[in-house]
Amino acid sequence: KSKNAYYYQQAVHEIDGAWVVTEEGRKLMFATYSYLGLLRHPYIDQAAKDAVDRYGTGTHGVRLLGGTLDLHLELEKTIARFHGRDDAIVFSSGYVTNLATISTIVGKGDWVISDKWNHASIVDGCTLARGHFVRFRHNDMADLERRLRQAPESAGRLVVADAVFSMDGDIFPLPDAVALCRKYNARLMIDEAHSLGVLGATGHGIEEYFDMPGVIDIKMGTLSKTIPGVGGYIAADEEMITYLKHAARAFIFSAALPPAVAAACKAGFEVIEREGVERNRILSRNVNHFIQGLQDRGFDTGVSVTPIVPIMTYDEDKAFMMTKYCQEHGVFVLPVLPPAVPPGKSRLRANVTAAHTIEDIDFALDVFEAAGKYAGVI
């Protein structure tokens, strides 16, 4: 703030596709999770409006008692069908979903084994669990096997990882992890927060991307990124979902999703089923164009092959300088600094969407290039 470069919690007054209006004016949004550009989709917006007209703005309480609407059940069936699972459970947020699920299913004597760069919600869920919590080096399958071997023969084992990692944009090596989990009789839980709508030709996630349907035991996802709502979910076998609905305290004691949100989320999955192929094609084109454009201009974009693109500055001050320049020249982007990333790994994180046009991306590339030169990054 002392450098007049604090852009966190900046209020957006209007949303128009990939563009937003802030107090400073109209900006091209690159700090978004709306990967398929479903924000303001007319079908989704109408579903939310219709739900308010029918149910009002709230429910009669928690899901276990009087708060369950037919909309909630329809949403869970839609999610289960989308992921090819028996059933699903919806929570009030993505963070709560991981926290509640991991801490509920990992008991005393069990081992929960987590990728080092998993999301904070996974880390917190592992910390709260009554079992033994260990980490393996990021995407290092040899280290995962070492951890699996360390677990006592009698221990239950749960391996947890993000499908797409939220800071570097890289993908979890699912085939190798599945083989190891089968070898050591471990369950596999994958967080699809940043892969839903992104991975696979139709946007169905990491199993589709690797052509390995049904190999994940517990699929977690969010309703606040590609799906333009709020909440999180678990899709799994019927026994697991029934257990969570009666044992996960965050489900039992949390209010149900508002009707408009539940309806919008259900409509979001329906849109992906209808439009996912074309939107995913546009997204892939945009990602390739953006990453190549940054690299051609001399930027280091790390190992990302997804819409999450790090623009490495390595220095906190340079990250702030680039951010300030971009914000003042019409590009809404934010820096990521330690402790969210390791010391010396500061960067801008630019997220590409299907709502961006090639002209939008070219405009942003020119601004990033000028900002990089201004900050001494390139």
Number of C-alpha atoms within 10 A of each C-alpha: 6 5 9 9 16 14 16 9 6 11 11 14 11 11 15 13 19 20 19 19 18 15 9 11 13 20 21 23 26 24 17 18 20 23 27 28 22 23 22 13 15 10 14 26 19 16 21 22 17 16 19 17 12 10 14 13 14 15 17 12 15 16 21 15 12 12 17 18 18 10 19 23 16 14 22 21 18 19 25 21 14 15 20 15 20 16 22 28 24 28 28 20 20 24 18 20 27 29 23 25 28 26 21 20 20 22 16 12 15 20 26 31 23 25 24 15 21 20 20 13 17 26 21 17 23 28 17 16 23 19 21 18 18 18 19 20 13 16 20 15 18 14 15 24 16 11 18 25 11 10 19 12 11 8 16 19 24 23 24 23 26 25 27 29 24 21 19 21 23 20 21 20 16 22 13 14 21 18 12 19 19 12 11 14 14 20 18 22 23 21 27 24 28 27 29 28 28 29 23 19 17 21 24 23 25 28 19 16 17 13 12 13 13 14 16 21 18 23 23 26 28 29 26 18 24 28 29 26 23 19 24 21 27 30 27 24 16 12 10 19 21 14 12 20 18 11 15 20 14 19 23 17 13 16 21 26 27 22 27 25 27 28 25 27 28 24 23 23 24 17 16 23 15 11 14 21 17 16 24 23 16 18 25 21 15 22 23 14 15 22 25 14 18 19 13 10 15 13 20 19 23 15 12 18 17 24 28 28 28 26 26 22 27 18 15 19 15 22 26 25 21 31 26 23 19 24 22 14 18 20 26 25 23 22 25 20 20 12 9 13 14 10 12 13 17 25 29 27 25 22 21 29 30 24 22 22 16 14 9 16 19 14 14 23 19 15 20 24 20 17 23 25 12 14 19 12 20 14
